[in-house]
Amino acid sequence: MNKTSILVGAALLAMSGAALANDTTAQLGTGGLVFVTNENIEMAAEDLTVGPEQVKVVYKFNNKSDTPQHILVAFPMPDIEGSGDFMTAVPVFTGYGDDAAPVDDPDNLFDFATTFNGKPVDATLHQYAFNNNIDYSEMLRKLNVPLEPFGGETTKVLNGLDKADQAKLVQLGLVIPMEYDDGSGTKTDYTPVWTLRSTYSWEATFAPGESDVVHTYKPSVGGTVATTFMPVDGDQYSQDRFVEYQKKYCVDDTLVKALKKVATTADGYTNYPYVESWISYIWSTGANWGGPIGKFTLTVDKGKADSLVSFCGEGVKKIDPTTFQMTATDWYPPYGQELEILLLNKNDYQP
């Protein structure tokens, strides 16, 4: 797949940090869900639409056999990483940090909904907490620590643990102590830095012939308060980060020139009037269905006219003033590469 940077002089509205993924087949093993291959069912079509208010995926599956196929279907979500540097806001939560609170259903973080042949499906959410590829979910549950590495409740529980447990979590690299002075002396917040892995699963019987599956959910927003990837002469970290963005998001000279055109310099620092957000789509798991995706359509709605976007794609076209689309036939998800979208949203405040 050729890598093409899509730059819109005024492109896409920010919408995400964690997003969605291709359906795949799975089985429950001793370590949780295990994705398996099903050769009897092919993905005849996938229509993926990404917008600032909703992400929608419409699948058309075809059971090539002459018998019904009862299988466990899984929908893996992109990882959510805890961090002391970056922000992640989940759609069903309001506020950040200590002020974050659930709005509707804290067990359905993304307001995820599924229909199968037009009928609602009750999907099960599987969640795990990892650090260095080690599963610490059971340890955190025994301490009554929420697995979500964000929100006031998680921080509150961590701060309320006894010092031995806090020291153990620090030793394992699951939290970092953040000291601050609120005017009444030095305080310490224990900030989660583990990775949350989430997968929705549901059982379905695919009759011979075609079946329709539709997913919708609200994208989450994660990002920074600035533009962080522009290279700075003499700063190896910024140059390495720029190379990373070139590879991950296909950032090219057109985007760089657009940013430099609006840059301002003060006190030796260059500022850009944009903040970053990211959206990820896990499509590699789609290869578990029999054969390629017959017809694949990706539609991205830019939302606002003063935002920028960059991602890797092939044959992306602007189909109207706010929408960009990529289509392909007999398409396989690229090996080892998920869909990663960089969103740069206008920040009216500049220091």
JOQUINOR-V204265 format. One record per helix or strand. SS is the DSSP state (@ for helix, = for strand). FROM is the first residue (numbers start at 1). TO is the last residue. If there is no record, write none. Layout:
BEGIN
ss = <SS;SS>
from = <FROM;FROM>
to = <TO;TO>
END
This chain:
BEGIN
ss = <=;=;=;=;=;=;=;=;=;=;=;@;=;=;=;=;=;@;@;@;=;=;=;=;=;=;=;@;@;=;=;=;@;=;=;=;=;=;=>
from = <4;20;23;32;38;41;55;69;80;87;93;97;101;113;119;124;134;137;152;163;175;186;195;209;221;232;235;236;253;264;269;274;284;289;293;308;317;323;339>
to = <5;21;29;36;38;50;63;76;81;89;94;99;102;116;121;131;135;142;160;171;181;192;206;217;223;232;235;249;261;266;271;282;288;289;301;313;320;331;346>
END
